[in-house]
């Protein structure tokens, strides 16, 4: 079944419901959105065939969502890339996927215009804010989507490449449908009048969330560029009301800081889904204190989009005391439609309380890495997606992530999980952000070090941090050195780049760093 049929259903059931807005301006109802999608699909069909890949390298614009559903309708494979990537990174995704077209915006069109001459398969770079793009919309009488089977590719999500060459996780129409159904089952169908505000990149989780929200007939709101700040997003949620958001922890923490001064600013928010990076217990505790039970956690990967485990908002609202603390320290319960296991080094299931590799299987899981048979074979083992995360189940079925397998520090033969140390350091009132990494050491193999960012107006005393660690974790786990820095390097998706931190610390080139 073609995923675009989810939009077709909403257009049939609620044709006059608001569907797409730019800021405070309503652009299309569901009947109008479906008409725009099918018209653009006709134009796309004159330049690409079902199964062809098209790259979307553009900022959040209303036509992003139109193009996304039009490509699905035509049976094309969407390759969304973050517009914040460098031109060479976008070029890699174009070449690796064998894309026939790249759709971009006026701010990026010039930088990408030369790529059809460099990427063999690429026929055109099209600015969606140009007349050439508008000319692709062609009225048609038959609005039936191109037939697609569940196993047909629909979306290729490229990993951020922080640990090597980006890999393209191939998501089928069946994967996207399973993701959408799990979202609606586990977190509830948005009520009439709900909207999804896309302040986060549509190339990532926010764009995936659009599918179940379109299936529910909810309004999709694209903030104008000048309204993508916390203040601008809060203004939009107040205007539309009943607002849902997807937010990475970095943006959520900023929103909480603003809402803590004036809680009424967040009155228009119904639910914030958070994920994409670790949400530390202290940060989540502050967010719940300010926003109440309007937070829902999503744990997933590009290889199993948004669907491994999670915590619905009402669970945070009903838990108290130690139960709430355990819930905040976890990534929740297994999601609908997937099976999850903790595997030991032999590939056998670990009992509750023992850490191991988080593995998941189900219809939502990717079919392969594009053109990477060896990587596919090492990641999809016996039908299980090996996530690369180290996790642990408790007796109540809650999953907690100990760390990424590649980030585990082995010092003197002992395993140290950076996240455990980071949670302790973040409990200090002067610490805003922290990243713990391992550095090579002749005696110990690796030593633990911490790069720390102070809260505004605060000063970090590294001796205090050391005392805090000694009071809360084993002596061998505590950092041997602390580096106080102005900021931590992050990817285009807002993830802290431990690889960059590690390499700069090895070279002693970390800017504005003070060792303690």
C-alpha positions in Angstrom: 0.0 0.0 0.0 1.3 3.4 -1.0 1.8 5.6 2.1 0.2 8.6 0.2 -3.2 6.9 0.7 -3.1 8.1 4.3 -3.4 11.7 3.0 -6.0 10.6 0.5 -8.2 9.2 3.3 -7.9 12.4 5.3 -8.8 14.5 2.2 -11.9 12.3 1.7 -13.1 12.3 5.4 -12.3 15.9 6.3 -11.8 17.9 3.1 -12.4 21.3 4.7 -10.1 20.7 7.7 -7.1 23.0 7.8 -4.1 21.1 6.5 -1.1 23.3 5.9 0.0 26.7 7.3 2.9 29.0 7.1 3.3 30.7 10.4 -0.2 32.1 11.2 -1.4 32.0 7.6 -3.5 29.0 6.6 -2.6 27.9 3.1 -4.5 24.8 2.3 -7.3 22.6 3.6 -7.1 18.8 3.2 -8.9 18.8 -0.2 -6.5 21.5 -1.4 -3.4 19.7 -0.1 -4.4 16.5 -1.9 -5.0 18.4 -5.1 -1.6 20.1 -4.9 0.1 16.8 -4.1 -1.5 15.0 -7.1 -0.8 17.8 -9.5 2.9 17.9 -8.4 3.0 14.1 -8.6 2.0 14.3 -12.3 4.9 16.7 -13.0 7.3 14.5 -11.1 6.2 11.5 -13.2 7.4 13.3 -16.3 11.0 13.6 -15.0 11.4 10.4 -12.9 10.1 6.8 -12.8 8.8 4.8 -9.8 11.8 3.7 -7.7 13.9 6.7 -8.7 15.5 8.6 -5.8 14.9 12.3 -5.3 16.9 14.3 -2.7 15.2 17.0 -0.6 17.9 19.4 0.6 16.0 22.4 1.8 14.9 24.3 4.8 11.4 23.8 6.3 8.9 25.2 3.8 5.3 24.4 3.1 6.3 22.9 -0.3 8.5 20.4 1.5 5.5 18.5 2.8 3.7 18.9 -0.6 6.8 17.5 -2.3 7.2 14.7 0.2 3.7 13.3 -0.3 3.9 14.0 -4.1 7.0 11.9 -4.4 5.5 9.1 -2.4 2.3 9.3 -4.5 4.4 8.9 -7.7 6.3 6.0 -6.2 9.6 7.8 -5.9 12.0 7.3 -3.1 12.6 10.3 -0.9 16.1 11.1 0.3 15.7 13.9 2.9 19.0 15.6 3.9 19.4 18.4 6.4 19.9 21.7 4.7 22.5 22.6 7.3 24.9 20.1 5.8 27.8 21.2 3.8 27.6 21.1 0.0 30.1 18.2 -0.2 27.9 16.2 2.3 24.8 16.8 0.2 26.8 15.8 -2.9 27.7 12.5 -1.2 24.1 11.7 -0.5 23.2 12.5 -4.1 25.9 10.4 -5.6 25.5 7.4 -3.2 21.7 7.2 -3.6 21.9 7.7 -7.4 19.4 10.5 -7.2 17.9 11.9 -10.4 16.8 15.2 -9.0 17.6 17.5 -6.0 15.0 19.8 -4.7 16.2 22.8 -2.7 15.4 26.4 -1.7 16.6 29.8 -2.9 19.2 30.0 -0.2 20.9 26.8 -1.3 20.2 26.7 -5.0 23.3 28.5 -6.2 25.7 26.4 -4.1 24.1 23.2 -5.5 23.6 24.3 -9.1 26.9 22.8 -10.3 26.2 19.3 -9.0 24.4 17.9 -12.1 27.8 18.1 -13.8 29.5 16.2 -11.0 27.0 13.6 -10.0 26.4 11.2 -12.8 22.8 10.3 -12.2 21.6 13.8 -11.3 19.6 15.5 -14.0 18.4 18.7 -12.3 18.6 20.9 -9.2 15.3 22.6 -8.7 14.6 25.5 -6.5 11.1 25.0 -4.9 10.7 28.8 -4.6 11.1 29.2 -8.4 8.6 29.4 -11.3 10.2 26.2 -12.7 9.0 24.3 -9.7 5.5 25.7 -9.8 5.4 24.7 -13.5 5.8 21.0 -12.4 2.2 21.0 -11.0 -0.1 19.7 -13.7 -3.9 19.2 -13.2 -5.0 15.6 -13.6 -8.3 13.7 -13.4 -7.0 10.4 -12.1 -5.6 11.0 -8.6 -4.8 7.4 -7.8 -1.3 6.9 -6.3 1.2 4.7 -8.1 0.8 1.2 -6.7 3.5 0.2 -4.2 4.0 -3.0 -2.3 4.9 -2.9 1.4 8.5 -3.9 0.6 9.1 -1.1 -2.0 11.5 1.6 -0.8 10.0 4.9 0.1 12.6 6.8 2.1 16.3 6.7 2.5 17.6 8.2 5.8 21.3 8.9 5.8 23.0 8.6 9.2 24.9 11.7 10.3 28.2 10.1 9.6 29.8 11.0 13.0 31.6 7.7 13.1 32.5 7.3 9.4 30.9 7.3 6.0 27.1 8.0 6.2 24.9 5.0 5.6 21.5 5.2 3.9 18.9 3.3 5.9 16.2 2.1 3.4 12.7 2.5 4.8 9.9 0.9 2.8 6.2 1.9 2.5 5.5 -0.9 5.0 8.1 0.6 7.4 6.6 4.1 7.3 3.1 2.6 7.7 4.2 0.6 10.7 5.8 3.7 12.2 2.7 5.7 11.7 0.4 3.1 13.2 2.7 2.6 16.2 2.7 6.4 16.8 -1.1 6.6 16.8 -1.5 3.5 18.9 1.1 4.3 21.6 0.6 8.1 21.9 -3.0 8.5 20.9 -4.7 10.0 17.9 -4.5 13.9 17.9 -7.9 15.3 18.6 -9.8 17.6 16.2 -8.1 21.1 16.0 -4.7 19.7 16.8 -1.6 20.9 14.9 2.0 19.8 14.5 4.5 22.6 14.6 7.6 21.8 12.5 10.4 23.8 14.1 12.8 20.8 13.9 14.1 19.8 10.4 11.6 18.0 8.3 14.5 15.8 7.0 14.4 14.1 10.4 11.8 13.0 13.0 9.5 16.0 12.4 9.0 15.0 8.8 8.3 11.4 9.8 5.8 12.6 12.4 4.0 14.4 9.6 2.8 11.0 8.2 0.7 9.9 11.3 -0.5 13.5 11.9 -1.6 13.8 8.2 -3.3 10.4 8.6 -5.2 12.0 11.6 -6.2 15.1 9.7 -4.1 17.5 11.9 -2.8 20.8 10.7 0.8 21.0 9.7 2.4 24.3 10.7 5.7 25.5 9.2 7.3 28.4 11.2 8.6 31.2 9.1 12.4 31.5 9.3 12.2 34.5 11.8 9.9 32.4 14.1 12.0 29.3 14.6 13.4 30.6 17.9 11.9 29.4 21.1 9.9 32.7 21.4 8.7 32.3 17.8 7.6 28.7 18.3 5.8 29.5 21.5 4.0 32.3 19.8 2.8 29.9 17.1 1.6 27.3 19.6 -0.3 30.0 21.4 -1.9 31.2 18.2 -3.0 27.8 16.9 -3.5 25.9 20.3 -3.5 22.1 20.7 0.0 22.1 19.4 2.4 19.1 19.2 6.1 19.4 18.6 9.1 17.2 18.1 12.1 18.5 19.9 15.7 17.5 20.4 16.8 17.9 24.1 18.9 21.0 23.3 15.8 23.0 22.0 13.6 21.6 24.7 15.9 22.8 27.4 15.9 26.3 25.9 12.1 26.2 25.8 11.9 25.1 29.4 14.1 28.0 30.4 11.8 30.5 28.7 8.6 28.9 30.0 9.9 28.8 33.5 9.9 32.6 33.6 6.3 32.8 32.2 4.4 29.5 32.1 1.6 31.0 30.2 3.8 31.2 27.1 3.5 27.4 26.8 -0.2 27.2 27.3 -0.8 26.4 23.6 1.3 23.2 23.8 -0.4 19.9 24.1 2.5 17.5 23.8 6.2 17.7 23.1 7.8 14.6 21.8 11.5 14.5 22.6 14.3 12.3 21.3 17.2 12.1 18.9 19.8 12.5 21.7 20.1 11.6 25.4 17.7 13.5 27.7 19.4 13.5 31.0 17.4 13.0 34.2 18.1 16.4 35.7 17.0 18.1 32.5 13.9 16.0 32.2 13.0 16.7 35.9 13.2 20.4 35.3 11.1 20.1 32.1 8.4 18.2 33.9 8.4 20.7 36.8 7.8 23.5 34.3 5.6 21.9 31.7 3.9 19.2 33.7 2.9 15.9 31.9 3.1 17.3 28.4 6.3 15.5 27.5 6.5 12.2 25.7 9.7 10.3 25.0 10.5 8.6 21.7 13.5 6.3 21.3 14.3 5.2 17.8 16.9 5.3 15.1 17.0 6.1 11.4 17.1 2.3 11.0 13.9 1.9 13.1 12.3 5.3 12.7 11.0 6.7 16.1 9.9 3.2 17.0 11.9 1.2 19.5 10.6 2.2 22.9 9.0 5.2 24.5 7.1 6.9 27.3 3.6 8.5 26.7 2.9 11.8 28.5 0.3 10.4 30.8 2.9 7.9 32.3 5.1 10.8 33.5 2.0 12.5 34.9 0.9 9.4 37.0 4.3 8.4 38.3 5.7 9.7 41.6 8.7 9.3 43.8 11.1 6.5 43.0 8.8 5.2 40.2 9.0 8.6 38.5 12.8 8.7 38.9 13.1 5.2 37.3 10.9 6.3 34.5 12.9 9.5 33.8 16.1 7.5 33.8 14.7 5.1 31.2 13.6 5.3 27.5 10.4 3.6 28.4 8.6 0.5 27.3 8.7 -1.5 24.0 6.6 0.1 21.3 3.7 -1.5 19.5 4.6 -3.7 16.5 8.2 -4.4 17.5 10.0 -7.0 19.5 13.0 -5.9 21.6 15.8 -8.0 23.2 19.0 -7.4 25.1 21.6 -9.6 23.6 24.9 -10.7 25.2 28.2 -11.1 23.2 27.2 -14.5 22.1 23.9 -13.2 20.7 21.8 -14.8 23.4 19.1 -12.9 25.4 20.4 -11.3 28.6 18.2 -11.6 31.7 16.7 -8.5 33.3 19.3 -6.4 35.1 22.1 -7.4 32.9 23.3 -5.0 30.1 23.8 -5.9 26.5 23.2 -4.9 22.9 19.7 -3.5 22.2 18.2 -5.4 19.3 14.8 -4.9 17.7 12.8 -6.5 14.9 9.5 -5.8 13.3 7.9 -4.3 10.2 9.2 -0.8 11.0 12.9 -1.8 10.8 14.8 -0.9 7.6 15.3 -3.4 4.9 19.0 -2.6 4.2 21.7 0.0 4.0 21.7 1.3 0.5 24.5 -0.2 -1.5 26.3 -1.5 1.6 25.8 -5.2 1.8 28.6 -5.8 4.4 27.2 -3.1 6.8 23.7 -4.5 6.3 24.9 -8.0 7.2 26.6 -6.8 10.4 23.7 -4.7 11.5 20.7 -7.0 10.5 21.6 -10.3 12.1 19.2 -13.1 12.2 16.3 -10.7 11.6 17.4 -8.5 14.4 18.5 -4.9 14.0 21.6 -4.4 16.2 21.2 -0.8 17.3 24.7 -0.2 18.7 23.2 0.9 22.0 23.9 -0.8 25.3 20.8 -1.2 27.3 19.3 -3.0 30.3 15.7 -4.1 31.2 14.4 -3.8 34.7 11.9 -6.2 36.2 9.0 -4.0 35.1 10.0 -4.0 31.5 11.5 -0.5 31.4 14.4 -0.1 29.1 17.4 2.1 30.1 20.2 2.9 27.8 23.6 2.6 29.4 25.5 4.0 26.4 26.5 3.6 22.8 28.6 0.4 22.3 31.2 2.5 20.5 31.4 5.0 23.3 32.1 2.6 26.2 35.4 3.5 27.8 37.7 0.6 28.8 40.1 1.7 31.5 42.4 -0.8 33.1 40.1 -3.6 31.8 37.0 -2.1 33.4 34.0 -0.8 31.4 33.0 2.8 32.1 29.7 4.1 30.5 30.0 7.8 29.7 26.3 8.5 30.2 26.4 7.3 33.8 29.2 9.9 34.5 27.4 12.6 32.6 24.2 12.2 34.6 26.2 12.8 37.8 28.0 15.9 36.5 24.7 17.3 35.1 23.3 17.2 38.6 25.7 20.0 39.6 23.9 23.4 39.5 26.7 25.1 37.6 26.8 22.6 34.7 24.8 23.3 31.6 26.2 20.6 29.3 28.8 17.9 29.5 30.3 15.2 27.4 32.5 12.4 28.7 34.9 10.6 26.4 37.9 8.3 26.6 41.4 9.3 25.6 44.3 6.9 24.9 46.6 6.3 27.9 49.8 4.2 28.0 49.1 2.8 31.5 45.3 2.4 31.5 44.5 1.9 27.9 42.0 4.8 28.1 41.3 7.4 30.7 38.0 9.2 31.3 37.9 13.0 30.7 35.0 15.4 30.7 34.3 18.5 28.6 32.0 20.8 30.6 30.0 23.9 29.7 29.0 26.2 32.6 25.5 27.7 33.0 25.2 31.4 32.1 26.7 33.5 34.8 28.2 30.5 36.6 31.8 29.4 37.1 32.9 25.8 37.1 35.1 24.5 40.0 36.5 21.3 38.8 37.3 20.2 42.4 33.6 20.4 43.2 32.9 18.2 40.2 35.5 15.7 41.3 34.0 15.6 44.8 30.5 15.1 43.3 31.7 12.1 41.3 33.5 10.5 44.2 30.2 10.8 46.2 28.1 9.2 43.6 30.1 6.7 41.4 33.0 4.4 41.8 36.4 6.1 42.0 37.6 4.4 38.8 34.7 5.9 36.8 35.4 9.5 37.6 37.1 11.7 35.0 40.8 12.0 35.4 40.7 15.5 33.8 38.0 18.2 33.3 38.0 20.7 30.4 35.8 23.7 30.8 34.7 24.9 27.4 32.4 27.6 25.9 30.4 25.1 23.9 30.3 21.5 22.7 30.5 20.7 19.0 27.2 19.4 17.6 26.0 17.8 14.4 23.4 19.3 12.1 20.9 17.3 14.0 21.9 18.7 17.4 23.8 15.6 18.6 27.0 16.2 20.6 30.0 15.1 18.5 32.0 13.0 20.8 34.4 12.0 18.0 35.3 15.7 17.5 35.7 16.3 21.2 38.0 13.3 21.5 40.1 14.3 18.5 40.6 17.9 19.6 41.4 16.8 23.2 44.0 14.4 21.9 45.5 17.2 19.9 45.1 19.6 22.8 43.3 22.0 20.4 40.0 22.4 22.2 39.2 26.1 22.0 38.8 28.1 25.3 39.5 24.9 27.3 40.7 25.0 30.9 41.9 21.7 32.2 41.2 20.9 35.9 
